[in-house]
Each structure stands twice: as C-alpha cells, then as structure tokens.
Amino acid sequence: MKSLTRPASWGWFLLAALCFSLQVVPRFWSDSPTNDEPLEWTNGFYYWSGDLHHNLNHPPFATAVQALPARVWLGPGPDLDRLDYMERGFYFLFNRSPGQWADLLASGRAVTFCFGLGIGLLLFGFLRERDPVAALVAGALWAFEPTGLAYSGYVMSDLPLAFLTLAAVLAFGKSLGRPGWTWAVGTGVLAAMAATAKFSGLALFPIFAWGEWRHALGRSGTRALRETRNRWAWGVVGFLSWIFLLYLPGWWGLPGSGPWDSLRLFLAGLKDLLSFAGAGHPVFFLGAAGRRNHWLYYPTAFLLKTPIPFLVLLSWAGWGSLMRRWRAPDLGMASALVLFVSIVPTQNLGVRYLLPAIPFLILIAATAAARLWETRGSHSRAARWGVAGLILWQAVSVALAYPGHLAYFNDAVPAGMKARLLGDSNLDLGQDVKRLAERASVKGWPPVRLVQSSGFDPAAYGMAWEFWTDRDLEGPQPGRVYAVDVSFLQLGPVFEPSLTPLAQSWITQIPPTERVGDSWWVWVIPGDPGPDSGRRIRSVPGSVRFKGLRPKEWPAPLGFF
C-alpha cells in the first residue's frame, strides 16, 4: 500500500463517527443516571431562569447547553429556591417529571454526544491535509478511546471542556499565523467557554503563553511586538465579552447591579471551588481508602485505564522526539503536557479529569504512527503491519468493553483486580443500577437485601429491595439475595463511618455468586427464607433513596437527607 499523498477522505471520518456513535448513543437510555447528572442537568435547566447562585463552583456554560433541549420542551420549572442544589436536582428531575426523567436526561446526553463528535471532527479536520495517514489513525484512536466514549454519554462538564480546550488551542494556532482581530477574539471566546464549562479551562493561559514564546523565537521588531499586543488585547476582549454575556442572567434586573457583576460572579465561583478543593474528598487508590490526595494518582490511573496500543504509540512518539526523528505539532505537545501536569495536584476524582489532554495525546500518537507507517527499507512492511495491528487491538479491546467504557481498564489488568486498584468515576458512578434491576426481574429474585452508596434507588426501575438486618451481619441467610455496589466496598465507611460494621461483615470474605456490570456484587443464597425479626440497619443512605421516587418515605417539604 502506497503512502497517502492526497487529503484523507471525509468518508473515513464518517466511518469512525459511526463506530463512535454505536458505542455511545444506546447508552443514553441503558445507563442509569450517574451520581452528578441530576445536579448538573438541573443547574443547567435553571440557568435559563437566571439562577447562577445555587452552585457557583460549577460554572454554567456546559450544563446550560446540555439542558437547553429540555428547557425548550418543558418551559420554566417551579420555584425551588428553598432547596439546596443537591435536593433541587433530584426533586426536579425525578419528582417534577416522574414519567419523563429518562428522556429528559437522554436529551442532555445527546448534547454531550455532539461535543464528543466535535472532538473527532476537529482532530480529523486538522490533520487530513497536513498528514493524511495521521488523520486516519487519529480517527480510529478517537473512535475507540474509552474515557471519551464513556463521558460522551453523560450530562457532565468534562467532555464539553475537552472539546472547547481543543477548539481554543487550534484557534490560537490560527491567530498566530493570521494577524488581525478575528481569530484573536474567537480564541478569547473559546477560552472563556472552556473556563465557564469548568474552571480548569483556565489552564489554557499558560498554553497560550508558551505558544507566544515559541512564535516569538526568531522574530523581533516593532511589528512583531504590536501583533502580539493586539492579539492578546483582542483575546481579552473576547474572553470578557463571553463572561459578561454568560453571567448576564445572574445580575440583570437586580437593583444596583452592573456589567462588572458578571466578572464578580465568575471570580466568586472560582474562589468557592478553590476552597472546596481542600475539603479532603474521599479517595480510593491502590487498595487504600482515605482523604489524602496522591501525586501518583493521575499518572497511575492513566496507565491503568488507557489501552495498551495507545500507550505503545505514545511511547514511540516520546522515543522519536528524543532521537529527533520526528515531532508532533509543538502546540499539541505543550498542550498535552500542561493539561496533564496541571491536574496532578488536584483532588483524586478519576481519570475523567484528564479528558482535556486526551485529544492532544491522540494527535501525538497519530503523528508517531504515521511516521512509523512511512518507514522505508526492509522494515517498511513490518512497520505497517505493526501500526495496523495496534489499531485493531485497541478497537477490539475497547469494543468488547461495551457498555462498560466508564469502568474500562486496559488488557494488563485482570477484571477481578479493578475494584482493588481505583474507585470513584474510574469504576462506579451508579451507571449499572438499571442493569441490576433488569437482572433481578429476569431472575425473579425476591426483595434484594441492598447495600448501596453510589447511583440512585433501584426501585425507580421496579426492583423490590430491603434494608439489611443485624442478622445479616452474622452471615448470609438462606433464600436471600444480597447486592452490594463496589463504591460501598471501597469508600462507604469513609463517607459514613456508621456503615463500618457492614463493610467488615462477610461480604468481603465470601466471593459473590454473580456480578452485574463492573459495579455490583450479588450473592444468591440457596434455601428457603425463614422469618427475620432482626433490627433493620440503614444500609442505603437517605440520599440514594431520595433519588428513586419513594415520596411516601420523604418528610415534606424538606429534610430529604
């Protein structure tokens, strides 16, 4: 096969997009709501009513766009100012729209999916003329990258941030070669969009500074200085203009308010987030649970949850750069490094925090693969077979993980080891609750004795369940079915020390008889159930019960938790 000399055909991108879509779209309905989705979606919904105060440390742009279809569909929501943002999220989604919540959430997930498609489009479009082989490899890596696939199907801000970060860096690269205000303003707006999707989008500024420094090498004089000054001035205009417009609903009409209140709200949210960052969120890392962050957490999570072929290509890219045989685009390499390093000291909440760096890592890996493909001489055929084999390996590995892309670990990690290595959004966000309820229905289980700390109430899917009793602590009772989510096994007692007796019971000593997805362990105990007069144990937190449509058990109007 000869090297490609013409631009890569858009038909190849459509094929990659089809593979991507088949792995994401069905999960709009098959994955149950994850922990944060009701909160994120409802915050976005109420943005359109001018509410930016319920949860300032989550900037509103991504969630507002994700909730826009539902806002158009439903119109304004009821006044729920008396509830905090968590209570309001669950109440509005599940109680205000009890027959519609699955479709409403799917509409928000569809918006995120479009951002996911946008990442592939930008990568392919950037490379198709510059490096056609790299464009094809980038399309394949994007279509079978597990973290991107997972979060392209959830109403969360991580994936929109990744798209906006990539778009902002590409726009900045354009602005360097095209003096004038158009691309500079566009870069500023895109950077502001990224920062108002998640505050970590502010990491774009050191990337831009590095790009200016590289661009200035070998250039001097008054004209170069004037171009740099104008570019940054117009960029700041674009950034502040977007901040003004986005936060306008939060202060418009309030007595004594003015345009600078937009910036005040943005900075107040950033300050709120920074104070929350030191709160000591529970962390599970390499078998240990606690409230201390680890510097090796994100590098380790990346190595464990990234497909081996992708890691091989990144290693090859590093070796080629050291040996000065080839280089990926400088701005892409700097972006990947800054975005990766900037997240290392933050709270250890999952590899999803590295999503903004992944498109740039794909760009680097694809460029290295293209150089390997173009090897000349006696090794050319082996090199091409190697590239093709790596791409096929990644595609098969990731496709076989469907629908469990959120819990994907690479092929070096045995399935039984996942729960011993990483937790939180690396493994269990409550995505398998619906699958548990469906398994219970198919198997005809009696009311399940439930221990749960992630996701929402399985009763919303019709599954009958019960609390544990103190007799269950002594050992599994005949004729009973027990289900425990992995999040409880990893972090339940750290969140709620009162649950420690459950965590120290037999569930950690007897292997489960079944597993549902990657996040539920189930014990089906044979025999006939006898009477159980034991004392009930609160094995499911009130927050989980609130998420699942049990209005008769809720005090009204408040006190859900």
Sequence and secondary structure as in RCSB ss.txt:
>XXXX:A:sequence
MKSLTRPASWGWFLLAALCFSLQVVPRFWSDSPTNDEPLEWTNGFYYWSGDLHHNLNHPPFATAVQALPARVWLG
PGPDLDRLDYMERGFYFLFNRSPGQWADLLASGRAVTFCFGLGIGLLLFGFLRERDPVAALVAGALWAFEPTGLA
YSGYVMSDLPLAFLTLAAVLAFGKSLGRPGWTWAVGTGVLAAMAATAKFSGLALFPIFAWGEWRHALGRSGTRAL
RETRNRWAWGVVGFLSWIFLLYLPGWWGLPGSGPWDSLRLFLAGLKDLLSFAGAGHPVFFLGAAGRRNHWLYYPT
AFLLKTPIPFLVLLSWAGWGSLMRRWRAPDLGMASALVLFVSIVPTQNLGVRYLLPAIPFLILIAATAAARLWET
RGSHSRAARWGVAGLILWQAVSVALAYPGHLAYFNDAVPAGMKARLLGDSNLDLGQDVKRLAERASVKGWPPVRL
VQSSGFDPAAYGMAWEFWTDRDLEGPQPGRVYAVDVSFLQLGPVFEPSLTPLAQSWITQIPPTERVGDSWWVWVI
PGDPGPDSGRRIRSVPGSVRFKGLRPKEWPAPLGFF
>XXXX:A:secstr
     S   HHHHHHHHHHHHHHHTTHHHHS   SSHHHHHHHHHHHTTT   TTTTS SHHHHHHHHHHHHHH 
S    TTS HHHHHHIIIIIISTTTHHHHHHHHHHHHHHHHHHHHHHHHHHHTTT HHHHHHHHHHHHT HHHHH
HTTSS SHHHHHHHHHHHHHHHHHHHHS SSHHHHHHHHHHHHHHTT GGGGGHHHHHHHHHHHHHTT  SHHHH
HHHHHHHHHHHHHHHHHHHHHHHHHHTTSTT  THHHHHHHHHHHHHHHHHHTS   EEETTEEES   TTHHHH
HHHHHS HHHHHHHHHHHHHHHTTS    HHHHHHHHHHHHHHTTS    GGGGGGGHHHHHHHHHHHHHHHHT 
 STTHHHHHHHHHHHHHHHHHHHHHTTT  TT   TTS GGGHHHHB GGGT SSTTHHHHHHHHHHHT  SEEE
E  SS  GGGGT  EE EEHHHHHS  TT EEEEEHHHHHHHHHH GGGHHHHTSGGGTS  SEEETTTEEEEE 
 S        EE  S HHHHHTT  GGGS SSS   
